[in-house]
């Protein structure tokens, strides 16, 4: 008799109401999860590209000044993504190019390391080890 009542309750609106409520609850969690995953993907995709960097002794680096297009280029830095490890100061001012040249030469003489942040094969910023 109890089995018959339970089967009847499953077919009634009360039983289907509980089933629908459970399904909605699971669907809500699924929707929340999808929303959060989408938000994370959106935020990761919206972050700007991070600059790569090197921090090394410039013993084997070669500095070259191109007079024709006013560029200072450093070769053999060990950067894998750029041909011959080439990094350049393309859109820098003359004062910035002079500072870069003097920092690299000072590091060579004093056996200190130079740090360079770059994007693509273009130098964004640079510094001399303390």
MARPA-778953 format. One record per residue: residue number from 0; residue in three letters; chain; x, y, z of N, C-alpha, C, O in turn. Coordinates in steps of 0.2 Angstrom, whole numbers, plus 2048, in hexadecimal, padded with zeros to 3 digits. Example, Ala and Ser with C-alpha at 12.3 -4.5 7.8 and 13.67 -1.06 7.14 Angstrom:
% MARPA-778953
ZADREN    i   aa  ch  nxx  nyy  nzz  caxx  cayy  cazz  cxx  cyy  czz  oxx  oyy  ozz
ZADREN    0  ala   A  842  7E4  827   83E   7EA   827  842  7F0  827  847  7EF  82A
ZADREN    1  ser   A  840  7F5  823   844   7FB   824  840  800  827  843  806  828
***
This chain:
% MARPA-778953
ZADREN    i   aa  ch  nxx  nyy  nzz  caxx  cayy  cazz  cxx  cyy  czz  oxx  oyy  ozz
ZADREN    0  unk   A  804  7FA  800   800   800   800  804  806  800  803  80B  7FC
ZADREN    1  unk   A  80A  806  804   80E   80C   804  812  80D  7FE  813  813  7FB
ZADREN    2  unk   A  813  808  7FA   816   808   7F3  811  80C  7EF  813  810  7EB
ZADREN    3  unk   A  80B  80A  7EF   806   80D   7EB  806  814  7EC  805  818  7E7
ZADREN    4  unk   A  806  816  7F2   805   81D   7F4  80B  821  7F2  80B  827  7EF
ZADREN    5  unk   A  811  81E  7F2   817   822   7F0  817  822  7E8  81A  828  7E6
ZADREN    6  unk   A  815  81D  7E5   815   81E   7DE  810  823  7DC  811  827  7D7
ZADREN    7  unk   A  80A  823  7DF   805   828   7DE  808  82F  7DF  807  834  7DB
ZADREN    8  unk   A  80C  830  7E4   80F   837   7E6  814  839  7E1  814  83F  7E0
ZADREN    9  unk   A  817  834  7DE   81C   836   7D9  819  839  7D3  81B  83D  7CF
ZADREN   10  unk   A  813  836  7D1   80F   838   7CB  80B  83F  7CD  809  842  7C8
ZADREN   11  unk   A  80A  841  7D3   806   847   7D4  80A  84D  7D3  810  84D  7D2
ZADREN   12  unk   A  807  853  7D4   80B   859   7D3  810  85A  7D9  815  85D  7D8
ZADREN   13  unk   A  80F  857  7DF   814   858   7E4  81A  855  7E2  81F  858  7E3
ZADREN   14  unk   A  81A  84F  7E0   820   84B   7DE  823  84E  7D8  829  84F  7D8
ZADREN   15  unk   A  81F  851  7D3   823   854   7CD  825  85B  7CF  82A  85D  7CC
ZADREN   16  unk   A  822  85E  7D4   824   864   7D6  82B  864  7DA  82F  868  7D8
ZADREN   17  unk   A  82C  85F  7DE   833   85D   7E1  838  85C  7DB  83E  85E  7DC
ZADREN   18  unk   A  836  858  7D7   83B   856   7D1  83D  85C  7CD  843  85D  7CC
ZADREN   19  unk   A  838  861  7CC   839   867   7C8  83E  86C  7CC  842  86F  7C9
ZADREN   20  unk   A  83C  86C  7D3   840   870   7D7  847  86E  7D7  84C  872  7D7
ZADREN   21  unk   A  848  867  7D8   84F   865   7D8  853  866  7D1  859  867  7D1
ZADREN   22  unk   A  84F  865  7CC   852   867   7C5  854  86E  7C5  859  86F  7C2
ZADREN   23  unk   A  850  872  7C7   851   87A   7C6  857  87B  7CB  85B  87F  7C9
ZADREN   24  unk   A  858  878  7D1   85D   879   7D5  864  877  7D2  869  87B  7D2
ZADREN   25  unk   A  864  871  7CF   86A   86F   7CB  86B  873  7C5  871  875  7C4
ZADREN   26  unk   A  866  875  7C2   867   87A   7BC  86A  880  7BE  86E  883  7BB
ZADREN   27  unk   A  868  883  7C4   86A   889   7C6  872  889  7C8  876  88D  7C7
ZADREN   28  unk   A  874  883  7CB   87B   882   7CD  87F  882  7C6  884  885  7C6
ZADREN   29  unk   A  87C  87E  7C1   87F   87E   7BB  880  885  7B8  885  886  7B5
ZADREN   30  unk   A  87B  889  7B8   87B   88F   7B5  880  894  7B8  884  897  7B5
ZADREN   31  unk   A  880  893  7BF   885   897   7C3  88C  895  7C1  891  899  7C0
ZADREN   32  unk   A  88D  88F  7C1   894   88C   7BF  896  88F  7B8  89C  891  7B7
ZADREN   33  unk   A  891  88E  7B3   893   891   7AC  894  898  7AC  899  89A  7A9
ZADREN   34  unk   A  891  89C  7B0   892   8A3   7B1  899  8A5  7B3  89C  8A9  7B1
ZADREN   35  unk   A  89B  8A1  7B9   8A1   8A2   7BC  8A7  8A0  7B7  8AC  8A4  7B6
ZADREN   36  unk   A  8A6  89B  7B4   8AB   899   7AF  8AC  89E  7A9  8B1  8A0  7A7
ZADREN   37  unk   A  8A6  8A0  7A7   8A6   8A5   7A1  8A9  8AC  7A4  8AD  8AF  7A0
ZADREN   38  unk   A  8A8  8AE  7AA   8AB   8B4   7AD  8B3  8B3  7AD  8B6  8B8  7AC
ZADREN   39  unk   A  8B5  8AD  7B0   8BC   8AC   7B0  8BF  8AC  7A9  8C5  8AF  7A8
ZADREN   40  unk   A  8BC  8A9  7A4   8BF   8A9   79D  8BF  8B0  79B  8C4  8B2  797
ZADREN   41  unk   A  8BA  8B4  79C   8BA   8BB   79A  8BF  8BF  79D  8C3  8C3  799
ZADREN   42  unk   A  8C0  8BE  7A3   8C5   8C2   7A7  8CC  8C0  7A5  8D1  8C5  7A4
ZADREN   43  unk   A  8CE  8BA  7A3   8D4   8B8   7A1  8D5  8BA  79A  8DB  8BD  799
ZADREN   44  unk   A  8D0  8BA  796   8D1   8BD   78F  8D2  8C4  78F  8D5  8C7  78A
ZADREN   45  unk   A  8CF  8C8  794   8D0   8CF   794  8D6  8D2  797  8D7  8D8  796
ZADREN   46  unk   A  8DA  8CE  79A   8E0   8D0   79D  8E5  8D2  797  8E6  8CE  792
ZADREN   47  unk   A  8E9  8D8  798   8EE   8D9   793  8F3  8D4  792  8F5  8D1  797
ZADREN   48  unk   A  8F7  8D4  78C   8FC   8CF   78C  902  8D2  790  904  8D7  791
ZADREN   49  unk   A  904  8CD  794   90A   8CE   798  910  8CE  795  912  8CB  790
ZADREN   50  unk   A  915  8D3  797   91B   8D4   793  920  8CE  796  91F  8CC  79C
ZADREN   51  unk   A  924  8CB  791   929   8C7   793  92F  8CA  796  92F  8D1  795
ZADREN   52  unk   A  933  8C7  79A   939   8CA   79C  93F  8C6  79D  93E  8C0  79D
ZADREN   53  unk   A  945  8C9  79D   94B   8C5   79E  94F  8C9  7A3  94E  8CF  7A4
ZADREN   54  unk   A  953  8C6  7A7   957   8C8   7AC  95E  8C5  7AB  95E  8BF  7AE
ZADREN   55  unk   A  963  8C8  7A8   969   8C4   7A6  96F  8C8  7A6  96F  8CF  7A6
ZADREN   56  unk   A  975  8C5  7A6   97B   8C9   7A5  97C  8CA  79E  97B  8C6  79A
ZADREN   57  unk   A  97D  8D0  79C   97E   8D2   795  985  8D1  792  986  8D4  78D
ZADREN   58  unk   A  988  8CC  794   98F   8CB   792  98F  8CA  78A  994  8CD  787
ZADREN   59  unk   A  98B  8C6  788   98B   8C4   780  986  8C8  77C  986  8C7  776
ZADREN   60  unk   A  983  8CD  77F   97E   8D1   77B  982  8D5  777  988  8D8  778
ZADREN   61  unk   A  97F  8D7  771   982   8DC   76C  97D  8E1  76B  978  8E0  769
ZADREN   62  unk   A  980  8E7  76D   97C   8ED   76C  97D  8F0  765  983  8F0  763
ZADREN   63  unk   A  978  8F2  761   979   8F5   75B  974  8FB  75A  96E  8FA  75C
ZADREN   64  unk   A  977  900  757   973   906   756  972  907  74E  977  907  74B
ZADREN   65  unk   A  96C  907  74C   96A   908   745  968  90F  744  963  912  746
ZADREN   66  unk   A  96D  913  741   96C   91A   740  966  91B  73B  963  920  73C
ZADREN   67  unk   A  966  917  736   961   918   731  959  919  733  956  91D  731
ZADREN   68  unk   A  958  915  738   951   915   73B  951  916  742  94C  915  746
ZADREN   69  unk   A  957  919  745   957   91B   74C  955  916  751  951  917  756
ZADREN   70  unk   A  958  910  750   956   90A   755  95C  908  758  962  908  756
ZADREN   71  unk   A  95B  906  75F   960   902   762  95E  8FB  763  958  8FA  766
ZADREN   72  unk   A  962  8F6  761   960   8EF   762  966  8EC  766  96B  8ED  765
ZADREN   73  unk   A  963  8E7  76A   968   8E2   76D  967  8DB  76B  961  8D9  76A
ZADREN   74  unk   A  96C  8D8  769   96C   8D1   766  96F  8CC  76B  972  8CE  770
ZADREN   75  unk   A  96D  8C6  76A   970   8C0   76E  96E  8C1  775  972  8BF  77A
ZADREN   76  unk   A  967  8C3  777   965   8C3   77D  963  8BC  780  962  8BB  786
ZADREN   77  unk   A  962  8B7  77C   95F   8B1   77E  958  8B0  77D  955  8AB  77F
ZADREN   78  unk   A  954  8B6  77B   94D   8B5   77A  94C  8B1  774  94E  8B2  76F
ZADREN   79  unk   A  948  8AC  775   947   8A6   770  942  8A9  76B  943  8A6  765
ZADREN   80  unk   A  93D  8AD  76C   938   8AF   768  93A  8B4  762  937  8B5  75E
ZADREN   81  unk   A  940  8B7  763   942   8BC   75F  948  8BA  75B  94D  8B6  75E
ZADREN   82  unk   A  949  8BB  755   94F   8B9   751  955  8BC  754  956  8C2  755
ZADREN   83  unk   A  95A  8B7  755   961   8B9   758  960  8BC  75F  965  8C0  761
ZADREN   84  unk   A  95B  8BB  762   95A   8BE   769  959  8C5  768  95B  8C9  76D
ZADREN   85  unk   A  957  8C8  763   956   8CF   762  951  8D3  765  94B  8D1  765
ZADREN   86  unk   A  953  8D8  769   94E   8DC   76C  94F  8E3  76A  955  8E5  76A
ZADREN   87  unk   A  94A  8E7  769   94C   8EE   767  948  8F3  76B  943  8F2  76E
ZADREN   88  unk   A  94B  8F9  76B   947   8FF   76D  945  903  767  948  908  765
ZADREN   89  unk   A  93F  902  765   93D   905   75E  93A  90C  75F  93D  910  75C
ZADREN   90  unk   A  936  90D  764   932   913   765  935  917  76B  931  91B  76D
ZADREN   91  unk   A  93B  916  76D   93D   919   773  940  920  771  942  921  76B
ZADREN   92  unk   A  941  924  776   944   92B   775  94B  92A  775  94E  924  777
ZADREN   93  unk   A  94F  92F  773   956   92E   773  959  92E  77A  95E  92A  77B
ZADREN   94  unk   A  956  931  77E   958   930   785  957  929  788  95B  926  78C
ZADREN   95  unk   A  951  926  786   950   91F   788  955  91A  785  958  916  788
ZADREN   96  unk   A  957  91B  77F   95C   917   77B  963  918  77E  967  913  77F
ZADREN   97  unk   A  965  91E  780   96B   920   783  96B  91C  78A  970  919  78C
ZADREN   98  unk   A  966  91C  78E   966   919   795  966  912  794  96A  90E  798
ZADREN   99  unk   A  963  90F  78F   964   907   78E  96B  906  78C  96E  901  78F
ZADREN  100  unk   A  96E  909  787   975   908   785  979  908  78B  97D  904  78C
ZADREN  101  unk   A  979  90E  78F   97D   90E   795  97C  909  79B  981  907  79E
ZADREN  102  unk   A  976  907  79B   974   902   7A0  977  8FB  79E  97A  8F8  7A2
ZADREN  103  unk   A  977  8F9  798   97A   8F3   795  981  8F3  796  984  8EF  798
ZADREN  104  unk   A  984  8F9  794   98C   8FA   794  98E  8FA  79C  993  8F6  79D
ZADREN  105  unk   A  98A  8FD  7A0   98C   8FD   7A7  98C  8F6  7AA  990  8F4  7AE
ZADREN  106  unk   A  986  8F2  7A8   986   8EB   7AA  98B  8E7  7A8  98E  8E2  7AB
ZADREN  107  unk   A  98E  8E8  7A2   993   8E4   79F  99A  8E5  7A3  99D  8E1  7A5
ZADREN  108  unk   A  99B  8EB  7A5   9A1   8ED   7A8  9A1  8EB  7B0  9A6  8E9  7B2
ZADREN  109  unk   A  99B  8EC  7B3   99A   8EA   7BA  998  8E3  7BB  997  8E1  7C1
ZADREN  110  unk   A  997  8DF  7B6   994   8D8   7B7  98E  8D8  7BB  98D  8D4  7BF
ZADREN  111  unk   A  989  8DC  7B9   982   8DC   7BC  97E  8DA  7B6  97F  8DA  7B0
ZADREN  112  unk   A  978  8D8  7B9   972   8D6   7B4  96E  8DC  7B2  96D  8E1  7B5
ZADREN  113  unk   A  96B  8DB  7AC   966   8E0   7A9  960  8DC  7A9  95F  8D6  7A7
ZADREN  114  unk   A  95A  8E0  7AB   954   8DD   7AA  950  8E1  7A4  951  8E7  7A4
ZADREN  115  unk   A  94D  8DD  7A0   949   8E0   79A  942  8DD  79A  941  8D7  79A
ZADREN  116  unk   A  93D  8E1  79A   936   8DF   798  935  8E1  791  936  8E6  78F
ZADREN  117  unk   A  932  8DC  78E   931   8DD   786  92A  8DA  784  928  8D5  787
ZADREN  118  unk   A  928  8DC  77F   922   8D9   77C  923  8D9  774  925  8DE  771
ZADREN  119  unk   A  922  8D3  772   924   8D1   76B  92B  8D2  76A  92E  8CC  76C
ZADREN  120  unk   A  92F  8D5  768   936   8D6   768  938  8DD  76A  93E  8DF  768
ZADREN  121  unk   A  934  8E1  76D   935   8E8   76E  935  8E9  775  931  8E6  779
ZADREN  122  unk   A  93A  8EC  778   93B   8ED   77F  936  8F3  781  935  8F8  77E
ZADREN  123  unk   A  933  8F1  787   92E   8F5   78A  932  8F9  790  931  8FF  790
ZADREN  124  unk   A  936  8F6  794   93A   8F9   799  940  8F5  79B  940  8EF  799
ZADREN  125  unk   A  945  8F8  79E   94B   8F5   7A0  94D  8F7  7A7  94C  8FD  7A9
ZADREN  126  unk   A  952  8F4  7AA   955   8F6   7B0  95B  8F2  7B1  95D  8ED  7AE
ZADREN  127  unk   A  95F  8F5  7B6   966   8F2   7B8  965  8EF  7BF  962  8F2  7C3
ZADREN  128  unk   A  968  8E9  7C0   968   8E6   7C6  96C  8EB  7CB  970  8EE  7CA
ZADREN  129  unk   A  969  8EB  7D1   96C   8EF   7D7  972  8EC  7D9  976  8EE  7DE
***
